[in-house]
Amino acid sequence: MPAVDRFPRPRGFRALVPAQAWATLAQQGVRSHHQARERLLGQGDPGGWVYLCLSGRVKVVYAEPDGRELMLAVRGPGDVIGELANGDSTSRSTTVQAIEPGITAKLSDRRFGEFVERLGLVPQLNSYILGKLRESAAHAWQLAHRTTPTRLAALLFSVIDAAGPDHPRATTIAMSQEELAAALGLARSAITPVLADWKAAGWIRIARGSVEVIDVTEITSAVVSSSGQNRL
């Protein structure tokens, strides 16, 4: 279950390295502000750049040629984006799109690699990348075996978890019902009754283009009870 009450510690790659090392990396990059739904990286685009997420949450999406898409992960402050393509001449395999306004610091692959080595952060970076790969395996299992309510709850909680320590509204997910459904590879009609039940129970609030999670504990208990699983 995500810790939605407080976020006392940094997260992502930032949590694995000294504060000064993260600050140094951020200072080396070119800072850029982005708006909600703005595309930071495009599937099929050439690589060559790494982004440090300084604020705001983003989603990592894979799209088929026919337009169908699936959200693979959520990233937030403290995360590194694009490092899996570091030194790889192939094109980007996914799209990264902002969920909400935020800030990134952009470095070339070469500059990022040089500073990671200079600051002695190679073991931490390797550990961070391995963590992402393990997360991908768990995500694939979830898509194949879990129920729609469980998958939807896990999606909402993953966005909350990515908020970081300084987010003013961590439990508000700035995604419409259409976007939430698309993120799970489902039609909106598949998640509408689930959201309606949770809203009626007072566990969430629904506004235009967003969902606010009010009671994580009750949602967790409900999906665990209905699925017979011990955890999300």
C-alpha positions as CSV (number, residue, x, y, z in Angstrom):
1,M,0.0,0.0,0.0
2,P,1.4,3.4,-0.8
3,A,2.2,5.9,1.9
4,V,-0.2,8.6,0.9
5,D,-0.2,10.5,4.2
6,R,3.4,11.8,3.9
7,F,6.4,11.4,1.7
8,P,9.3,12.1,4.1
9,R,12.1,10.8,1.8
10,P,13.2,11.3,-1.8
11,R,12.3,8.6,-4.2
12,G,13.7,7.0,-7.4
13,F,17.3,7.4,-8.4
14,R,17.5,10.4,-6.1
15,A,16.9,8.2,-3.1
16,L,19.9,6.0,-4.0
17,V,22.5,8.8,-4.2
18,P,23.8,11.6,-2.0
19,A,21.7,14.8,-2.1
20,Q,24.7,16.7,-3.5
21,A,25.3,14.2,-6.3
22,W,21.7,14.5,-7.4
23,A,21.9,18.3,-7.2
24,T,25.1,18.2,-9.3
25,L,23.5,16.1,-12.0
26,A,20.5,18.4,-12.1
27,Q,22.7,21.5,-12.5
28,Q,24.4,19.9,-15.5
29,G,21.1,19.6,-17.4
30,V,19.1,22.2,-19.3
31,R,15.9,22.8,-17.3
32,S,12.6,22.7,-19.1
33,H,9.0,23.3,-17.9
34,H,6.3,21.1,-19.4
35,Q,2.5,21.2,-19.2
36,A,0.0,18.4,-18.6
37,R,-0.3,15.9,-21.5
38,E,2.8,17.4,-23.2
39,R,5.0,14.7,-24.8
40,L,8.6,14.6,-23.5
41,L,9.8,11.7,-25.5
42,G,8.2,10.0,-28.5
43,Q,8.2,6.3,-29.4
44,G,10.4,6.0,-32.5
45,D,12.4,9.2,-31.8
46,P,16.2,8.9,-31.8
47,G,17.9,8.6,-28.4
48,G,20.8,10.6,-27.2
49,W,19.3,12.3,-24.2
50,V,18.5,11.6,-20.5
51,Y,16.0,13.5,-18.4
52,L,16.0,14.0,-14.7
53,C,12.5,14.4,-13.4
54,L,12.6,17.3,-10.9
55,S,8.9,17.8,-10.4
56,G,5.6,16.5,-11.8
57,R,4.5,13.0,-12.7
58,V,4.8,11.4,-16.2
59,K,3.6,8.2,-17.8
60,V,5.5,5.8,-19.9
61,V,3.3,4.5,-22.8
62,Y,3.8,1.9,-25.5
63,A,1.6,2.3,-28.6
64,E,0.7,0.0,-31.4
65,P,0.5,1.3,-35.0
66,D,-3.3,1.1,-34.9
67,G,-3.3,3.7,-32.1
68,R,-4.0,1.3,-29.2
69,E,-1.7,2.0,-26.2
70,L,-0.8,0.7,-22.8
71,M,0.8,2.5,-19.9
72,L,3.9,0.7,-18.7
73,A,5.0,2.8,-15.8
74,V,4.6,6.1,-13.9
75,R,7.7,8.3,-13.1
76,G,8.0,11.3,-10.9
77,P,10.5,13.5,-9.0
78,G,13.8,11.7,-8.5
79,D,13.4,9.5,-11.5
80,V,15.7,9.3,-14.5
81,I,14.0,9.0,-17.9
82,G,15.6,7.6,-21.0
83,E,18.6,6.0,-19.2
84,L,17.8,2.6,-20.5
85,A,18.7,3.9,-24.0
86,N,22.0,5.4,-22.7
87,G,24.6,4.7,-25.4
88,D,22.1,2.8,-27.5
89,S,21.8,4.0,-31.1
90,T,18.3,2.5,-31.5
91,S,15.2,4.7,-31.4
92,R,13.0,5.2,-28.4
93,S,10.7,2.2,-27.6
94,T,8.1,4.1,-25.7
95,T,6.5,7.6,-25.3
96,V,6.8,9.6,-22.1
97,Q,3.9,12.0,-21.6
98,A,3.3,14.4,-18.7
99,I,0.4,13.7,-16.4
100,E,0.6,17.2,-14.9
101,P,2.9,20.2,-15.2
102,G,6.5,19.7,-14.1
103,I,10.2,20.3,-14.7
104,T,12.9,18.2,-16.1
105,A,16.7,18.6,-16.6
106,K,18.0,17.3,-19.9
107,L,21.5,16.0,-20.4
108,S,23.1,14.2,-23.3
109,D,23.8,10.5,-22.9
110,R,27.5,11.2,-22.9
111,R,27.4,14.0,-20.3
112,F,25.1,12.0,-18.0
113,G,27.4,8.9,-18.2
114,E,30.5,11.0,-17.5
115,F,29.0,12.6,-14.4
116,V,27.7,9.3,-13.1
117,E,31.2,7.8,-13.4
118,R,32.9,10.9,-11.9
119,L,30.5,11.0,-8.9
120,G,30.9,7.2,-8.3
121,L,27.2,6.5,-9.0
122,V,27.5,3.5,-11.4
123,P,26.5,0.9,-8.8
124,Q,23.5,3.0,-7.8
125,L,22.5,3.5,-11.4
126,N,22.7,-0.2,-12.1
127,S,20.6,-0.9,-9.0
128,Y,18.0,1.6,-10.2
129,I,17.8,0.1,-13.7
130,L,17.4,-3.4,-12.3
131,G,14.6,-2.1,-10.1
132,K,12.8,-0.8,-13.2
133,L,13.2,-4.1,-14.9
134,R,11.7,-6.0,-11.9
135,E,8.8,-3.5,-11.9
136,S,8.2,-4.3,-15.6
137,A,7.9,-8.0,-14.9
138,A,5.4,-7.4,-12.0
139,H,3.4,-5.1,-14.3
140,A,3.2,-7.8,-17.0
141,W,1.9,-10.4,-14.5
142,Q,-0.7,-7.9,-13.2
143,L,-2.0,-7.3,-16.7
144,A,-2.4,-11.0,-17.4
145,H,-3.9,-12.2,-14.1
146,R,-5.5,-9.5,-12.0
147,T,-9.1,-8.2,-12.1
148,T,-10.1,-4.8,-13.4
149,P,-10.7,-3.3,-10.0
150,T,-7.3,-4.5,-8.8
151,R,-5.5,-3.2,-11.9
152,L,-7.3,0.1,-11.6
153,A,-6.4,0.4,-7.9
154,A,-2.8,-0.4,-8.6
155,L,-2.7,2.2,-11.4
156,L,-4.1,4.9,-9.1
157,F,-1.7,4.0,-6.3
158,S,1.3,4.0,-8.6
159,V,0.6,7.6,-9.6
160,I,0.2,8.5,-6.0
161,D,3.5,6.8,-5.1
162,A,5.3,8.7,-7.9
163,A,4.4,12.1,-6.5
164,G,7.5,12.6,-4.4
165,P,7.9,14.4,-1.0
166,D,6.9,18.0,-2.1
167,H,3.8,17.4,-4.1
168,P,0.9,19.6,-2.9
169,R,-1.8,17.2,-4.2
170,A,-0.3,13.7,-4.3
171,T,-3.6,11.9,-4.2
172,T,-5.2,13.8,-7.1
173,I,-4.6,12.0,-10.4
174,A,-4.9,14.4,-13.3
175,M,-6.2,11.7,-15.7
176,S,-9.7,11.4,-17.2
177,Q,-11.6,8.2,-17.2
178,E,-10.8,7.7,-20.8
179,E,-7.0,8.1,-20.0
180,L,-7.2,5.7,-17.1
181,A,-9.0,3.1,-19.2
182,A,-6.5,3.5,-22.0
183,A,-3.6,3.2,-19.6
184,L,-4.9,-0.3,-18.7
185,G,-5.7,-1.2,-22.3
186,L,-9.4,-1.3,-21.6
187,A,-12.5,0.5,-22.8
188,R,-13.9,3.2,-20.6
189,S,-17.0,1.1,-20.0
190,A,-14.8,-1.4,-18.2
191,I,-13.8,0.9,-15.4
192,T,-16.8,3.2,-15.2
193,P,-18.8,1.0,-12.8
194,V,-15.8,0.4,-10.6
195,L,-15.2,4.1,-10.2
196,A,-19.0,4.7,-9.7
197,D,-19.0,2.2,-6.8
198,W,-15.9,3.7,-5.2
199,K,-17.4,7.2,-5.5
200,A,-20.7,6.1,-4.0
201,A,-18.7,4.6,-1.1
202,G,-16.9,7.9,-0.5
203,W,-13.5,6.4,-1.4
204,I,-12.8,8.7,-4.4
205,R,-13.9,12.0,-5.8
206,I,-14.3,12.4,-9.6
207,A,-13.9,15.7,-11.3
208,R,-13.6,16.6,-14.9
209,G,-10.3,15.2,-16.1
210,S,-9.2,13.9,-12.7
211,V,-9.8,11.4,-9.8
212,E,-8.9,12.1,-6.2
213,V,-8.3,9.1,-4.0
214,I,-9.7,9.7,-0.5
215,D,-9.5,6.3,1.2
216,V,-6.6,4.1,0.1
217,T,-7.3,1.6,2.9
218,E,-10.9,0.9,1.9
219,I,-10.0,0.5,-1.8
220,T,-7.2,-1.9,-0.9
221,S,-9.4,-3.9,1.4
222,A,-12.2,-4.1,-1.3
223,V,-9.9,-5.3,-4.1
224,V,-8.1,-7.8,-1.9
225,S,-11.3,-9.2,-0.6
226,S,-12.8,-9.5,-4.1
227,S,-9.7,-11.1,-5.7
228,G,-8.6,-13.3,-2.8
229,Q,-5.1,-11.9,-3.1
230,N,-2.9,-10.8,-0.2
231,R,-1.7,-7.6,-1.7
232,L,-2.0,-5.3,-4.8
